[in-house]
């Protein structure tokens, strides 16, 4: 599970399963961040496309995912390693 206690940019691997309320979703695409070369202080964030079990698709920023995990609104579903 990613560590949200420091200020380093977080990433979520493609294929990560999440529980978002009553829906199950899978992160299936990363939209990489970039920098506007004329204004290097202006940066885009990393976004993820999430496909949910009800057929809906959502684009969500990594900082939003982190905030929702911290608030308990989204849970990462992890494989049991026995």
Secondary structure by P-SEA (a helix, b strand, c coil): ccccccccbbbbccccccccccbbbbbcccbbbbbccccccccccbbbbbbccccbbbbbcaaaaaaaaaaccbbbbbcccc
